[in-house]
Amino acid sequence: MALSDRYLSKFTSVWAQEIIEYLKGREQAGFNAVPMASNLLKLDRFCNERQLKAKVFSREDAEAYRLIRNHEALGTRYGRVSADKVFFATM
């Protein structure tokens, strides 16, 4: 399933452009980018909630992001955090 521009337009944080370029690159490499896009959308929302204005993801941000959310299973948390680690490793 290909990522649509409508889906990609949901990214609005300070990291939006980098996330979009990353997902397009993954898709061009032959990966299904939709599951990763879903997890990165959660990261994007988190950045907006914390009102991040600079392209810096501090240790405090990372610690807050990796906390288990209400009603979130441990496996779900693992998938969410792992996708974001891979993204930030490419920066």
N, CA, C and O of each residue as an XYZ file, in Angstrom:
364
protein
N       0.846     -1.178      0.000
C       0.000      0.000      0.000
C       0.889      1.239      0.000
O       1.764      1.386      0.853
N       0.665      2.097     -0.933
C       1.480      3.304     -1.066
C       0.963      4.417     -0.156
O      -0.234      4.533      0.107
N       1.887      5.212      0.304
C       1.515      6.378      1.113
C       0.949      7.447      0.201
O       1.538      7.757     -0.834
N      -0.169      8.006      0.568
C      -0.779      9.064     -0.234
C      -0.358     10.420      0.312
O       0.027     10.544      1.475
N      -0.436     11.427     -0.536
C      -0.130     12.790     -0.095
C      -1.081     13.213      1.014
O      -0.708     13.977      1.904
N      -2.310     12.716      0.956
C      -3.285     13.058      1.999
C      -2.816     12.534      3.352
O      -2.952     13.211      4.371
N      -2.264     11.331      3.351
C      -1.749     10.749      4.598
C      -0.515     11.518      5.053
O      -0.379     11.842      6.233
N       0.373     11.806      4.126
C       1.607     12.506      4.478
C       1.342     13.923      4.965
O       2.133     14.465      5.737
N       0.248     14.531      4.531
C      -0.066     15.899      4.958
C      -0.476     15.968      6.431
O      -0.621     17.064      6.974
N      -0.665     14.827      7.081
C      -1.020     14.809      8.506
C       0.173     15.163      9.392
O      -0.005     15.511     10.559
N       1.382     15.077      8.847
C       2.572     15.394      9.622
C       2.748     16.910      9.666
O       2.840     17.561      8.626
N       2.793     17.465     10.873
C       2.820     18.923     11.021
C       3.864     19.428     12.011
O       3.981     20.638     12.203
N       4.620     18.547     12.638
C       5.585     18.987     13.650
C       6.823     19.584     12.995
O       6.932     19.650     11.770
N       7.743     20.012     13.833
C       9.008     20.553     13.364
C       9.784     19.502     12.564
O      10.624     19.851     11.734
N       9.508     18.224     12.812
C      10.174     17.118     12.127
C       9.411     16.646     10.897
O       9.827     15.676     10.264
N       8.324     17.289     10.542
C       7.440     16.804      9.472
C       8.174     16.536      8.160
O       8.020     15.459      7.584
N       8.954     17.473      7.685
C       9.617     17.307      6.394
C      10.581     16.122      6.414
O      10.639     15.352      5.456
N      11.329     15.977      7.495
C      12.270     14.865      7.605
C      11.547     13.528      7.662
O      11.991     12.551      7.059
N      10.427     13.485      8.390
C       9.642     12.253      8.480
C       9.108     11.875      7.101
O       9.194     10.715      6.696
N       8.567     12.836      6.394
C       8.004     12.577      5.060
C       9.090     12.071      4.110
O       8.880     11.093      3.392
N      10.233     12.723      4.104
C      11.325     12.294      3.229
C      11.799     10.893      3.602
O      12.095     10.081      2.725
N      11.872     10.609      4.894
C      12.281      9.294      5.366
C      11.300      8.221      4.889
O      11.712      7.179      4.378
N      10.006      8.478      5.058
C       8.992      7.500      4.650
C       8.997      7.278      3.143
O       8.863      6.144      2.682
N       9.149      8.341      2.381
C       9.215      8.197      0.921
C      10.437      7.378      0.520
O      10.366      6.561     -0.399
N      11.548      7.592      1.200
C      12.758      6.821      0.922
C      12.581      5.350      1.237
O      13.033      4.490      0.480
N      11.925      5.055      2.353
C      11.651      3.656      2.718
C      10.758      3.007      1.670
O      10.972      1.860      1.278
N       9.765      3.748      1.227
C       8.842      3.222      0.226
C       9.566      2.979     -1.107
O       9.338      1.961     -1.760
N      10.427      3.902     -1.503
C      11.186      3.740     -2.741
C      12.150      2.555     -2.659
O      12.493      1.959     -3.680
N      12.580      2.220     -1.457
C      13.474      1.085     -1.258
C      12.713     -0.245     -1.248
O      13.315     -1.312     -1.130
N      11.385     -0.170     -1.374
C      10.582     -1.378     -1.463
C       9.892     -1.805     -0.178
O       9.264     -2.863     -0.131
N      10.003     -1.004      0.848
C       9.349     -1.331      2.115
C       7.917     -0.815      2.135
O       7.591      0.174      1.479
N       7.071     -1.492      2.893
C       5.717     -0.998      3.153
C       5.865      0.052      4.257
O       6.089     -0.295      5.416
N       5.743      1.299      3.910
C       5.993      2.388      4.858
C       4.776      2.735      5.710
O       4.889      3.535      6.639
N       3.631      2.157      5.417
C       2.405      2.526      6.137
C       2.489      2.215      7.636
O       2.153      3.086      8.439
N       2.921      1.014      8.055
C       2.990      0.772      9.509
C       3.946      1.728     10.220
O       3.650      2.199     11.318
N       5.090      2.016      9.599
C       6.033      2.937     10.206
C       5.442      4.349     10.236
O       5.654      5.093     11.193
N       4.703      4.714      9.185
C       4.077      6.036      9.139
C       3.104      6.211     10.294
O       3.011      7.288     10.884
N       2.391      5.159     10.606
C       1.436      5.214     11.712
C       2.155      5.507     13.028
O       1.700      6.337     13.815
N       3.267      4.833     13.262
C       4.036      5.080     14.486
C       4.680      6.456     14.483
O       4.718      7.124     15.516
N       5.182      6.883     13.342
C       5.812      8.205     13.277
C       4.789      9.333     13.406
O       5.129     10.438     13.829
N       3.549      9.057     13.043
C       2.492     10.049     13.249
C       2.280     10.281     14.751
O       1.976     11.396     15.174
N       2.439      9.239     15.537
C       2.343      9.382     16.998
C       3.490     10.249     17.515
O       3.299     11.075     18.408
N       4.670     10.057     16.955
C       5.816     10.891     17.324
C       5.558     12.342     16.941
O       5.844     13.255     17.716
N       5.023     12.549     15.756
C       4.712     13.886     15.275
C       3.733     14.587     16.225
O       3.926     15.751     16.576
N       2.709     13.885     16.625
C       1.725     14.455     17.568
C       2.372     14.779     18.901
O       2.102     15.823     19.494
N       3.234     13.875     19.375
C       3.933     14.089     20.631
C       4.766     15.373     20.561
O       4.758     16.174     21.495
N       5.481     15.561     19.456
C       6.299     16.775     19.286
C       5.424     18.025     19.304
O       5.804     19.045     19.880
N       4.266     17.946     18.682
C       3.345     19.087     18.701
C       2.804     19.336     20.101
O       2.681     20.487     20.522
N       2.480     18.269     20.826
C       1.969     18.432     22.193
C       3.005     19.086     23.097
O       2.662     19.884     23.970
N       4.267     18.746     22.886
C       5.353     19.326     23.689
C       5.811     20.667     23.128
O       6.706     21.308     23.679
N       5.192     21.082     22.032
C       5.479     22.361     21.386
C       6.963     22.525     21.048
O       7.559     23.577     21.280
N       7.537     21.461     20.496
C       8.938     21.514     20.083
C       9.057     22.436     18.875
O       8.352     22.260     17.881
N       9.936     23.403     18.963
C      10.126     24.378     17.882
C      11.448     24.166     17.148
O      11.602     24.603     16.007
N      12.392     23.502     17.792
C      13.696     23.230     17.180
C      13.798     21.737     16.892
O      13.132     20.919     17.526
N      14.633     21.405     15.937
C      14.815     19.993     15.571
C      15.803     19.341     16.532
O      16.901     18.924     16.163
N      15.355     19.277     17.780
C      16.121     18.674     18.865
C      15.155     17.786     19.629
O      14.055     18.207     19.988
N      15.575     16.557     19.872
C      14.776     15.631     20.672
C      15.645     15.270     21.865
O      16.518     14.405     21.780
N      15.391     15.948     22.978
C      16.244     15.828     24.151
C      16.035     14.496     24.869
O      15.113     13.738     24.569
N      16.911     14.245     25.813
C      16.777     13.042     26.646
C      15.437     13.080     27.402
O      14.772     12.054     27.548
N      15.052     14.264     27.876
C      13.771     14.406     28.577
C      12.600     14.082     27.650
O      11.640     13.426     28.055
N      12.687     14.547     26.404
C      11.645     14.233     25.423
C      11.571     12.721     25.204
O      10.488     12.136     25.193
N      12.737     12.101     25.032
C      12.782     10.653     24.784
C      12.220      9.882     25.964
O      11.473      8.921     25.779
N      12.570     10.291     27.172
C      12.064      9.588     28.355
C      10.548      9.737     28.482
O       9.859      8.785     28.849
N      10.034     10.916     28.182
C       8.584     11.129     28.241
C       7.878     10.336     27.150
O       6.790      9.803     27.368
N       8.498     10.256     25.974
C       7.868      9.558     24.853
C       7.826      8.048     25.058
O       6.887      7.387     24.617
N       8.831      7.504     25.721
C       8.883      6.053     25.856
C       7.995      5.505     26.976
O       7.850      4.290     27.112
N       7.404      6.390     27.775
C       6.488      5.933     28.817
C       5.285      5.235     28.191
O       4.807      5.628     27.127
N       4.807      4.201     28.862
C       3.632      3.479     28.365
C       2.413      4.379     28.500
O       2.167      4.953     29.561
N       1.657      4.496     27.421
C       0.438      5.308     27.405
C      -0.703      4.528     28.066
O      -0.619      3.312     28.239
N      -1.752      5.235     28.426
C      -2.941      4.577     28.985
C      -3.437      3.505     28.035
O      -3.586      3.748     26.837
N      -3.690      2.336     28.560
C      -4.251      1.213     27.799
C      -3.350      0.758     26.657
O      -3.836      0.150     25.704
N      -2.059      1.034     26.729
C      -1.125      0.617     25.690
C      -0.404     -0.645     26.152
O       0.187     -0.671     27.232
N      -0.455     -1.675     25.340
C       0.243     -2.913     25.667
C       1.741     -2.708     25.506
O       2.177     -1.837     24.754
N       2.517     -3.499     26.201
C       3.964     -3.397     26.135
C       4.465     -3.592     24.704
O       5.384     -2.893     24.277
N       3.880     -4.526     23.958
C       4.271     -4.762     22.573
C       3.977     -3.570     21.679
O       4.745     -3.270     20.765
N       2.871     -2.894     21.939
C       2.516     -1.697     21.172
C       3.530     -0.597     21.436
O       3.971      0.095     20.518
N       3.891     -0.446     22.692
C       4.894      0.558     23.060
C       6.219      0.243     22.376
O       6.886      1.139     21.859
N       6.594     -1.023     22.376
C       7.848     -1.422     21.740
C       7.857     -1.038     20.259
O       8.843     -0.487     19.770
N       6.774     -1.323     19.548
C       6.689     -0.985     18.130
C       6.752      0.507     17.885
O       7.414      0.963     16.953
N       6.065      1.266     18.720
C       6.037      2.733     18.588
C       7.434      3.308     18.802
O       7.898      4.125     18.006
N       8.089      2.896     19.849
C       9.402      3.445     20.187
C      10.475      2.953     19.215
O      11.380      3.711     18.867
N      10.390      1.707     18.775
C      11.388      1.165     17.848
C      11.385      1.898     16.514
O      12.446      2.198     15.966
N      10.214      2.182     15.995
C      10.118      2.906     14.720
C      10.770      4.266     14.826
O      11.417      4.725     13.885
N      10.602      4.908     15.959
C      11.156      6.238     16.140
C      12.672      6.194     16.321
O      13.378      7.098     15.875
N      13.172      5.143     16.974
C      14.617      4.985     17.114
C      15.268      4.844     15.744
O      16.316      5.435     15.481
N      14.640      4.060     14.874
C      15.174      3.872     13.526
C      15.171      5.204     12.780
O      16.145      5.541     12.108
N      14.088      5.957     12.895
C      14.023      7.261     12.239
C      15.126      8.183     12.721
O      15.848      8.762     11.909
N      15.267      8.327     14.036
C      16.263      9.254     14.577
C      17.689      8.781     14.292
O      18.601      9.605     14.222
N      17.898      7.490     14.130
C      19.231      6.972     13.800
C      19.682      7.430     12.421
O      20.881      7.481     12.144
N      18.721      7.768     11.545
C      19.063      8.208     10.198
C      19.350      9.708     10.124
O      19.838     10.198      9.106
N      19.052     10.427     11.187
C      19.251     11.878     11.197
C      20.692     12.234     11.434
O      21.038     13.415     11.473
